């Protein structure tokens, strides 16, 4: 299983998530894409779910205002 988590702009550029706020947690990449444009600059990271824990964080994409959603 996987989870996609959208973070505010502080996580953009694969900067990591420690200082960023979670905006939305999604069950699919397709669902995560729907939120582009809803919260301003954001970053999407995916995680594997193993034994109820999020592991193997991977940066997927950034979105900034003015880009196509």
C-alpha positions as CSV (number, residue, x, y, z in Angstrom):
1,X,0.0,0.0,0.0
2,X,1.0,3.6,-0.6
3,X,0.0,7.0,0.6
4,X,0.6,10.4,-1.0
5,X,0.9,13.4,1.3
6,X,0.7,17.0,0.1
7,X,2.8,19.5,2.1
8,X,3.0,23.3,1.9
9,X,5.6,25.1,-0.1
10,X,8.3,24.6,2.5
11,X,8.7,21.0,1.2
12,X,9.1,22.1,-2.4
13,X,12.3,21.2,-4.3
14,X,12.7,18.0,-2.4
15,X,13.6,20.1,0.6
16,X,12.1,17.5,3.0
17,X,9.1,17.6,5.2
18,X,10.4,18.4,8.7
19,X,9.4,22.1,8.6
20,X,6.4,21.8,6.4
21,X,2.7,21.4,7.2
22,X,0.5,18.6,5.9
23,X,-2.2,19.9,3.7
24,X,-3.9,16.6,2.5
25,X,-3.3,12.9,2.7
26,X,-4.4,10.9,-0.3
27,X,-4.9,7.2,-1.2
28,X,-3.7,7.6,-4.8
29,X,-1.5,9.7,-7.1
30,X,-4.6,10.6,-9.1
31,X,-6.3,11.9,-6.0
32,X,-3.3,14.0,-5.1
33,X,-3.3,15.6,-8.5
34,X,-6.8,16.9,-7.9
35,X,-5.6,19.2,-5.2
36,X,-3.1,21.1,-7.4
37,X,-4.1,24.7,-7.1
38,X,-6.2,24.5,-4.0
39,X,-3.6,25.5,-1.4
40,X,-0.9,27.6,-3.2
41,X,2.6,26.2,-3.5
42,X,2.8,22.6,-2.5
43,X,4.9,19.4,-2.7
44,X,3.8,15.9,-3.0
45,X,5.6,13.0,-1.4
46,X,4.7,9.3,-1.5
47,X,5.2,6.8,1.2
48,X,5.0,3.0,1.4
49,X,2.8,1.8,4.3
50,X,4.5,-1.0,6.2
51,X,3.0,-2.4,9.4
52,X,0.9,0.8,9.8
53,X,4.0,3.1,9.4
54,X,4.9,5.5,6.6
55,X,8.3,4.5,5.2
56,X,10.5,5.1,2.1
57,X,9.5,8.8,1.6
58,X,9.9,9.9,-2.0
59,X,9.4,13.3,-3.5
60,X,7.0,13.2,-6.4
61,X,6.3,16.7,-7.6
62,X,5.9,20.4,-6.8
63,X,3.1,22.7,-7.8
64,X,3.2,26.6,-7.8
65,X,0.6,29.2,-8.5
66,X,0.5,30.0,-12.2
67,X,1.3,26.4,-13.3
68,X,-1.5,24.4,-15.0
69,X,-3.3,22.2,-12.4
